[in-house]
Amino acid sequence: PDPAQDPPASALTSPAHDLTADGPVLEEPAHGGVEGAEEPSYLLAKLSTLCRALGDPVAAYGHAARGHRLRDGRRIEHLRNLGAAARDLGRTDEAVRHLDQAVSLARATDSALPVQLVQALDLLGRTLTAQARWQDAANAFDEGLALAGAPMWRALRAPLLAGRAALHLKLDELDEAASRYQQSLSISEELGVRTGLADAYADLALVRTLRGERDEAKPLAERCLSLERAHGRGHGEVLALIALAHLEDPARASTRLENPGEQLTRLRDPAETLARLESSARASLLLEEALALAEELGYRPGTALALSRLGAHDVTTSSYARAHRRLSSAIDLLTELGHDLELAVACHHRSLAAEALGDLPAALADAERVFDLGHTPARDRAFDLAVRLRRGLTAWTILERAKLTTPAAGGVPGGVPEAELRGLDAVRTLMTAARNTRDPEQAATLIRRAREARADVESSWRRMEPPAFGHVALRRAAPPDQAQLDALVAPEPGLGSPAVTGAASRGATGAVGLLGFSVGDGAVTVLAHRTGWAEPRVFPTAAGRDVLSDFLVTARERPGLLDVEARRRRADLWRRLADLLLREALQAFGDDLDLVRLLPHAELHGIPLHALAPDGRTLIERFPVAYAPSAAVLTRLARRPRVVGASSLVLGFPREDGARAPMEAEAEEVAALLGTRPRTGPSATAALLPGTWDVLHLACHGVFGQGGDPFGSGVRLADGLLTARRLMSMNVDAGLVVLTTHEQPREDARAQARDESHAQPREDARAQVREGAHVPARGGSRVSVPGAEDVAALGHAFLHAGARSVLLALWPVAPEITLALLRDFYARRRDGEGEARALRSAVLGLRELYGSAEPELWAPYVLAGLPG
């Protein structure tokens, strides 16, 4: 019927009449009804209810519309049936209109019986849940439950409790969902009510599964299947078979993004192996039955799920060709449906099958698709496949996307507009609801709503550009493309002056190299790009996490002068890591670079890569070096104009009286070098930082180890701790930020370090390093080391706030060493030397003074960002 007017009666005599997208808008009649309509009205109401139960919403809608036109005393019932049928047809907006009208009419009646109102509220709550109007749905259910609170209305409470439980499930409130489902099932079983019983059992089984209670979930799923079979062969039976197969699946392969055969292959007990194989066979039979029934019913979403689960099962049994065929069919159907969550699972298993069949490019394409669909666990697999195929650009793109979700690389911004937060929260809630929804069509609808919410966020980001391009780029988390990577290694005319010594200086052309690192479970992979290369290259290494842990345990300890064995052990470890990590990439680079940009990852944030000496020559001897959190950060920095003609700001603030003299002395000396007046003591506040500065120098304590939160780290000023998180919401437009001092961790961590410094086993130390702990050195001088990601987060926070480059230390440094480096660095900078070259010269000067065997004295300071 035309949605603009009521259809003629003749149009409603056939239940299969043509329906528009929104259906007819049926206004409430102004008079009392049609004479003699009572018996037809009753029959039409029952027919509509029966047609819905038989899965024919079109006929149900037609009967309800015809009954509504009779305009008799059953108007509320007909409106309720119209709303229910419209919801089944996917027209939820229309359904809400009809159900709202039914609720309003029921409230206006003088009847003391709440039946009509409660039933309308139940349907309204379910429809609002389908629309993701969570609070409105909760209000409808709660009103109905309040009306049906008396024991005599227990039969009315059962569907309301189930509906409210479904809402809790969507919102991932699993305990509340379980409690209300149990109440609903108890009432329904006691009263012998079968309507909605199978769905309640199925949903409770899902709740138990999500809570990890698989043994409790299985009998619930079996009860659901028996109810569905008793009801008749329908969509519910297909879904029940698939759910029970998932609970029978010993490796839980069907919905997990990992190699589904690993658990079976790791079993050693023959009896357990046999039991698992029998369970796997039962799961396969259930899925075959589900597939046959779905195909018989023409239920394409059910067919897609069954094929996907069977394909995953085929992977566990090494039937890779059949798995690939089934999964390809499932992927086509799931793509058509728009169920991204199930699509990611199917693509993951097809990737495993393709790899086993020797088709690595296809395996990589599917792994990338899984990652694109938002499943971050797929990142490592996609990266490893790209490395095996030596696809440098693909590997770099995957690594950059992983870094963009890591706090130390920029995953935690500062101030975020409220509308943006609401939009992103809506996306997360909708995707969680989709993940907790059994029905694939309902899940796909929620995913479409999530895409719409994401599109709204994207629209707001477009409006925020260009003035807030840094914030938008960080939130959008888009990795750089080939052109942007090429721009980062484009020759820089300012680097053309000799930056290296010896023969290399004669060929200096401003060439730039880029070294990225990925710390995987197995080993570190190095990604390299440089001026003149057509695309990035990949260099797998044998440097594993054990080597990194050993290095970090010993990197900052200073063995006694007479402890020859300790010094030899440390030198061997430094040499080993340097050769494993850098030799091959540096050989490919050659000696004609004038700057190398280093992009660490994970534990490597705490390693002075510039001090490593592959083939006996340190990296900083070869080239000036600059660090960065990621290539994406460098791309954003390149869009900022350079600071020209601005003044400098120097702050000096000690936390303790004993540190006052050196802190103030540093601030005064640096201020004199920069031609400005220092702000010390109570005047050194965070309120001074916003503005435009040539140099912002902070002679104050850094605070780290804040409960495992890298962005809780910060700098202590007169007005309190300025955290990295707060800093990211500020506008600090500076050509260079210098942070010169660290403080040790919190008192409890320091006390623990003192107590354990002599007794801590090497394995314990390794574990602490992997967790970013403050590891005490064994023997000689001991220093407490800030967690690697804490320092990286603070540096990134300054870059995000507006700094073009940041100079800071990886570990605490003696004031005398800091002042010696700063005098040299600032003097060279004042004379026109670029910051990377100036720092290189100052570091090499310290190295010459203290000796190459003392890197903890000359190697702590690093320059991050795009130095001038």
Secondary structure, DSSP 8 states (H G I E B T S, - for coil): --TTS---GGGGSSTT----SS-------SSS--TT-HHHHHHHHHHHHHHHHTT-HHHHHHHHHHHHHT-STTHHHHHHHHHHHHHHTT-HHHHHHHHHHHHHHHHHS--S--HHHHHHHHHHHHHHHHTT-HHHHHHHHHHHHHHT-SGGGHHHHHHHHHHHHHHHHHTT-HHHHHHHHHHHHHHHHHHT--TTHHHHHHHHHHHHHHTT-HHHHHHHHHHHHHHHHHH-SSHHHHHHHHHHHHHH-TT-GGG-SS-TTHHHHT---HHHHHHHHHHHHHHHHHHHHHHHHHHHHT-HHHHHHHHHHHHHHHHHTT-HHHHHHHHHHHHHHHHHHT-HHHHHHHHHHHHHHHHHTT-HHHHHHHHHHHHHTT-TTHHHHHHHHHHHTT-HHHHHHHHHHHHTTSGGGT---S---HHHHHHHHHHHHHHHHHHT-S-HHHHHHHHHHHHHHHHHHHHHHHHHTTTTHHHHHHHHT----HHHHHHHTS--GGG-S--S-GGGGGG----EEEEEEEE-SS-EEEEEEETT-SS-EEEE----HHHHHHHHHHTT-B--TT-HHHHHHHHHHHHHHHHHHHHHHHHHH-S--SEEEEE--GGGGGS-GGG--GGG--HHHHS-EEE-S-HHHHHHHHTS----S---EEEEE-SSGGGHHHHHHHHHHHHHHHTS--EEGGG--GGG-SEEEEEEEEEE-EE--STT-GGG-EEEETTEEEEHHHHTTS-EEEEEEEE-------HHHHHHHHHHTTT--HHHHHHHHHTT-----SSSB------HHHHHHHHHHHHHHT-SEEEEESS---HHHHHHHHHHHHHHHHTT--HHHHHHHHHHHHHHHH-TT-HHHHS-EEEEE---
